[in-house]
């Protein structure tokens, strides 16, 4: 019993000594240092709490992967497109951008694109340099740049993603893209908007299943398995200068004509004039109904601004086309101003402002 009391007494004495030493140490610090220490401890606690919460929130978000490709002449139009995506995404969506670039895109340009993250912090940017993969065998043609062909190497460069939305820089997005991203691919390699072809298209193209490559949903898992880039390059080298169509859109449709399907028109529609709707109505089989096209035209999720009128000779649009084009210029300007580089855009595209 006495031994037990001695042990308890010794323990209390040691504990009191420790408390005395801690108290003595605190006394030696002036009150300002003590406040700084307490403040620092609070910051660490709050940071760790915030980190855990952010990590859990990140996992709960709808993750959407988007790929875009560009050269140094298309930095600002692509930034306008990205801005429209960021401003119109839902709060529960996280956008991961995968930007394919060549050696002509400088770090300064990448920083400009990355600065758009301030518009929506549920986003991130990764840049992929295609290196020398397209040197020596792509012959640039009028209106078709080498950067257009970067789509063919997406699956090779972006290895940990199995599905991705590809968007050209001449697009504007007016809604959340998770619905599009969730579309089933099954055994499909690509989904895109049905394209209207002119006469003279090659035999190996299935006109009834031909898609526009400017807006696509891509099954990277399957594409990776068949090594698209090698087949793409071989096809190009075999048929270049021998056929009328030989851009990357043509090659994608030729190589995967049995494994391609369509996107709903709201995910990439152009301006639906009466003439254009009649052309769609004449296509067999009918994929899009007239009502579906008109609804997509009135309430698009993605507007694809393709055509000779867009950014032609450093001009934004050929405004003689129609009233829809004039209205779209105002909308494009709205997003251009949000980039933070509107004055630079106006210096390059003379009629954009």
Secondary structure, DSSP 8 states (H G I E B T S, - for coil): -HHHHHHHHHHHHHHHHHHHHHHHHHHHS-HHHHHHHHHHHHHHHHHHHHHHHHHHHHHHSEEEEEEEE--TTSHHHHHHHHHHHHHTS-TTEEEEEEEEE-TTS-HHHHHHHHGGGGG-SSEEEEEEE-TTTTTTT---BTTB-GGGGGGGGHHHH-TT-SEEEEE-SSEEE-S-SHHHHTS--TT-SEEEEE----TT--TTS-GGG-EEEEEEEEEHHHHHHTTHHHHHHHHHHHHTTTSS--SHHHHHHHHTTTSEEE--TTEEE----HHHHHHHHTSSS--S-HHHHHHHHHS-SEEE--STTSSBTTBS--TTS-HHHHHHHHHHHHHHHHTT-HHHHHHHSTT--
